[in-house]
Amino acid sequence: RGRETALTNDDNDTLLVRFWELFYDGDFAWNYAFNGDTVFAATNSGLLMNSTGTPLVWDTVQLVDEFDELQVLGDAPIYAVEVFGGYVWVGSDDRMVRLNLDNLKVEKTFFVQDTLTSSEQVYAFPVPYSHTNDYGVNFHFVVEQDANITIEIYDFSMTLVKTVVNNRAFTAGTYPTSGSSRVVWDGTNGNGEKVAVGIYYFKVEYSTGEVRWDKIAVIP
């Protein structure tokens, strides 16, 4: 639950006071942002929007990448929202996304991540990963020279669970950036079934010969 007060002028220069209050059982609004008559609320259940003027009618904004149509944040808590420069800026615990104000699609994602300097360093995030988070596991890696990349998931017995990308071409750079450059595992096996809770390993294999390993913890 949260409350925000907005001060505006009407055509007669009369000061108008609007009270926007979010009533949402079991939820909490951390922040509000305004664009004309539209109100955005950053809540524990995601980004909500009210454009009707009716305080009890709030719609959930699906944060979908406009390039690959994947969910970017799912139902992760949103802690900050601001409208600035023709965009809606949204912040969670591990990233900030920029939404196109016209279609509310995610145009760019800014990740909170460690700085990697060489292909010897790889990691996945968020870890641990929960199936309740439908935005998946992102893989962070460096391509020092143009190469094809294969990323595979293995269980604790080193049985192949799923091939996330197979021999995909990447130009030199640090990934992810945004859009189609993201590599995401949705927490399923090769049959599309959610994997069991436990420890999994992922292998990043470069066509230049390097192979890197790290692990992912999957929780309920």
Buried (B, 14 or more C-beta within 10 A) or exposed (E): EBEBEEEEEEEEEEEEEBEBEBEBEEBBBBBBBBBEEBBBBBBBBBBBBBBEEEBEEBEEBBBBBBBBEBBBBBBBBBBEBBBEEEBBBBBBEEBBBBBBBEEBBBBBBEBEBEEBEEBEBBBBBBEEBEBEBBBBBBBBBBBBEEBBBBBBBBBEEEEEBBEBBEEEEBEEEBBBEBBEBBBBBBBBBEEEEEBEEEEBBBBBBBEEEBEBEBEBEBEE
